[in-house]
Amino acid sequence: MGTKITDAKQLSVELRNIRRSKKLSQTQISKNVGIRQDTVSKFEQSPESTKLETFFKLLSALELEIEVKPRNANSSHTADSAWSEEW
């Protein structure tokens, strides 16, 4: 089972933790997908400014995929479970 991610910073922390658990350096990840090491670092420090294409390259380098599904698909929607971010 994956981790529920609700914002960009959580996502960058999770991917950094996965990278580290696989004992991969930022340099190794960057070389695997043809981006610069500082791009990986920027994503881990400030994910809000990362291009979507870069994000997918990082997922590929870590052998991960994302799954999109309806929020609260298995529970009733209450005020407490409502999405707190406005986009």
Rosetta blueprint (number, residue, H / E / L):
1 M L
2 G L
3 T L
4 K L
5 I L
6 T L
7 D L
8 A H
9 K H
10 Q H
11 L H
12 S H
13 V H
14 E H
15 L H
16 R H
17 N H
18 I H
19 R H
20 R H
21 S H
22 K L
23 K L
24 L L
25 S L
26 Q H
27 T H
28 Q H
29 I H
30 S H
31 K H
32 N H
33 V H
34 G L
35 I L
36 R L
37 Q H
38 D H
39 T H
40 V H
41 S H
42 K H
43 F H
44 E H
45 Q H
46 S L
47 P H
48 E H
49 S H
50 T L
51 K L
52 L H
53 E H
54 T H
55 F H
56 F H
57 K H
58 L H
59 L H
60 S H
61 A H
62 L L
63 E L
64 L L
65 E L
66 I L
67 E L
68 V L
69 K L
70 P L
71 R L
72 N L
73 A L
74 N L
75 S L
76 S L
77 H L
78 T L
79 A H
80 D H
81 S H
82 A L
83 W L
84 S L
85 E L
86 E L
87 W L
